[in-house]
Amino acid sequence: MGVSKDSNKRSSQGIKAPIPVPGSWATRVASNRYAPSDTSDETESMQGLHDRLCALAAALETTWLEQKEHLKAVEQILNRFAKQKVPPSQPALDYLRVVAAPILVECYFLPSDIAVRRFTLLPIQLVTTILGSLGCVIPLLRANLLAFIGAPNKGSLAVSESASEAYTAQTGGQRAHAIEVLASTSQGTLAIGQTVGDILSFAASEFDIALQRLTGPTQGMGSAELASVRDECTQAVRLVFLCMSKFAGPGIGDTAAATLTRIYELCWSLISCDIAALNSRQVAAMTLVQLVECSGLPAAERASVLALHLLDLKTTVPAAVAYLPDVGGLESRRQSMDDAVAMVCVAGAITSVAPSETALSELDLVASGRSPGGCNTVHEAAFTHIASICGRSQLAPAVKVLVFEAMASWLEHTARMLQRVLGSDGIDRAVVIELGKRVLLLQRERIMGYLWSYWDDPLDAVQAKVKGIFEAFLDIGSAMAQVVGGGESGDVDPFLDNVLDLVLTMDWTRKVKYSLLATLCSRIDLVTLFHRQPDILDSCIETLARITMASRASTLLTALLERSASDIAKEADGKLEIQYMSLWVPPVVAALCKDDESSRRMLAQHLLPSLFGSLPRIASVILRALTTYQPAVDPSANATVFARQQQILESNRQHALIIVLKAARSKDLITMDELVSMDIEQANGNALVDMLDRAVYHPDWSVRADMLGLLCEARKMAQPLHGLEYDLLFKLLRASSNTPSADFRQQQYEALTTLATRLSTTAMHAERMVATGRPPVPSQKARHREKARRDAAVAKALAKGLTEEQALRDLGILSPEEMVAQAAATLAGVQSAVEKWLDLAVRGCLYPGAGFAKVATGLRWLEILSTHFSSTSVQSLQVTGLGSPDFARLSGGGRTSIAAEEVVSVLTQVLFDDPFDANRTKAFSLLTAWPLSSDSAKATSKWASGLLKRALSLVSSTRANESASGALIIRWVFRKFVVLQNMRLDLIESSSPDMPCDLAFVHGLLELIKRGQVLAERNLLDAAQRHPLHGLLTAAQYVAEEVDYASAAVQQHLAQWQQWLEDLGVAAMGVCNVVLGVLTHASPEGNIPAS
């Protein structure tokens, strides 16, 4: 029925079993009925609640999913009660108190999966809210909680015997986890707080039982059983820690000292147990710290107890806790002191649990072998234990994560204490400052060594912890610089300066350098960084070309750009933006113009989007720089070599221009009008436009594909094409129509499909604007964005002394008359472009004698055009060449535009003459989808008859491609003319005039096959040479597939169609029998019939 996984239980999986219903529920529901009130809504809701509780109480053999429906309905009813303004009546409150509340509380404690328990918590909370001051839920929870842990009931409320038996039948781990989940609610917290002593005794008992099983003989224990025992132990110690930490108060003081002493011993036993789960050992260590914190001693004495009991450090002024035994008499504690993992658990627990006043209390330690040199606080002593194992090699993965987690936690805790010192929070300033100095002076090299060694650790968890260590280390250094230097923000941080020196001395081949610099970017001045490492941008951009390092370099470049954008946003005069752009433009332009295709691709993918997002104005600066960029030239190169270098440079600049324009236009940073304006402003004339014009003829097909993407794609599909884009597009189509590259043809098809979608969308929007006189209504989000943009532009223009009309015109917002005129011009431009494209496809690619690539390109263009513009929803956009052909005008001449009959004629010519199957198949697919009208029936019949006559001559050809072409033509003629237009096209002269057109056609085809069969039976060799049957049989197969045998026309003559299919099968078998003797001969290729 389902699997429940709880994040608090390692590898915990359980089937969602139904809740075992006690028999007392049915008795309770039956004996306490709700008395209807005057409120009809309340009566209806209470009746529904009663019905649901009856169904739940009676569901003795049901599934959890069915119980879930009842509980969900109960929740919905209670939710309505809680939200209604009119308070419930007294009968309703009595029913909730006597019936609903006890059932829901028992429902939580009965054996079930943890997901089921969580599902019952919300109804309990709702009942508590409704009852308010009358609340009986807390006493109910307390009574059931005591029965749940097997403790004697101390209140007046009794729990049914059947429920108590079901409670205690659960394992200790299940009950411990249920109590822990209950503590997440306010009602559960109150109930647990009133019984915390009993719960702690129960938890200690279950902890003891589970630990005995875990530390006992495990030879015959399977992995599943061992995992279950670990879970039981983990849940027990978690419950102990919950009681000690969350409910540390008078209730804890009532707990017997023997119980606390036993918990202390059990925790050390668990910490020293190697087969226990690491998280349970951590919780046990935290429980030990909490035992000391709950002692009520002053902070200094608590620190002494922690040092003695947990770190084995003796002080000159010893302190003791009554319920903690002598440190020398516990074997498990002595074992833990020699176990590095156990001590890391203890040190991490001190860091996370012990408050600052305890951890920073100064200790007067007695010199011993275990005393860390120079440490005078528990907090610093804990760091010594963590650092002693942090640098060890060959640690187990889980232990490695634990160690680095403890190190990160310690450093973050220290950084927070230093921040409290800055805020004068009453913490011991001298002790914390001295601690910070020791960390920076004595532990700096050790901590930085962890970064070098483990930053790229295979474990993601270790990587995350190491990054946290570095961040916390930097926080400590920055805080210490403020504490020691008085917090003057204008000074250079000597600590960060020193760390930066360490990082910059590393080689660029070290992956960690990029990540460390990326982290430092948010803390140091970028201008200083560029001054200290002038080649940082060149090195990062060069590294982008390497696949293995690209992500690291991209991380650093992104961090630099984010910091640049943040600095620019804080500065008003724009000088900093100009300074940053002057730093970025030269290396970016040099990398784009380098003769390295992969480098340009990686720049386009990883850098340019972030660069233009952070520095939008840099796009125009880069474009201007591309026109004048000249790399260093070898003075010893001769004229030939120099000319070759210039040719390569020009080719690279063209590709760089395309890449930059694509990235800039994807963010709406530049338009074609702005590009032309930039050319006009420059002294070198139309340099950018000329470069684009030359890029159309670039020898690299991948560059042409990028150019095509630049012209076809747009961020908004309704954005019309510029006149320059149309001009470049058709130049590119003409130059690339005969491409031998299959990859380019596929990329071209995808780009042109996008273009066709864009053109049709543009035409549709333009037509709507012409018809309505206003633009389409945008979404609410777009309206808000455009309004904010418009208001900002108007305010800026008015501040400069301009009018509002001028400001709106600069934004492209026109008057209604100008907008309609512009839309009409856009519609005419789309119409002209589609017709020009169609002309290029038909007359420029599908002419007689064209090669395979050109014909394939033309057919693909026709497919795109016919898909998007033959039945377009734009009424004003009607392309005659994509409509129904009028064969009466086929012989007419003098037309400049493409007509549909010319397109159909050209496609049939491809079927007849093209030797390639792929082109013939594509042409047939286009012809099949092409619309035909019933006008000019006589001319159409004449044209179809001539086409059929030519097809019959082809199907009798000995060449396989010609016979296949003839069969396709026959199939198309049968579908489009005979079936759809009911046109009579006789294949033989003796066909019956009373027979339906389709039947007459197929019978004629069958008759031709039979004639060929007779000739083959007489003289097989002569028949193979003069009357081959391959094309006719293929045509018969096609025709049989085209017939819709379920249609009414076929059903009227079903017997004749069945007879035709039988006769066709007989004829096919006869043909097989004729040639079977040759094909089954031992040497068929040499077995020529003697006749």
Disulfide bonds with the S-S distance in Angstrom:
none
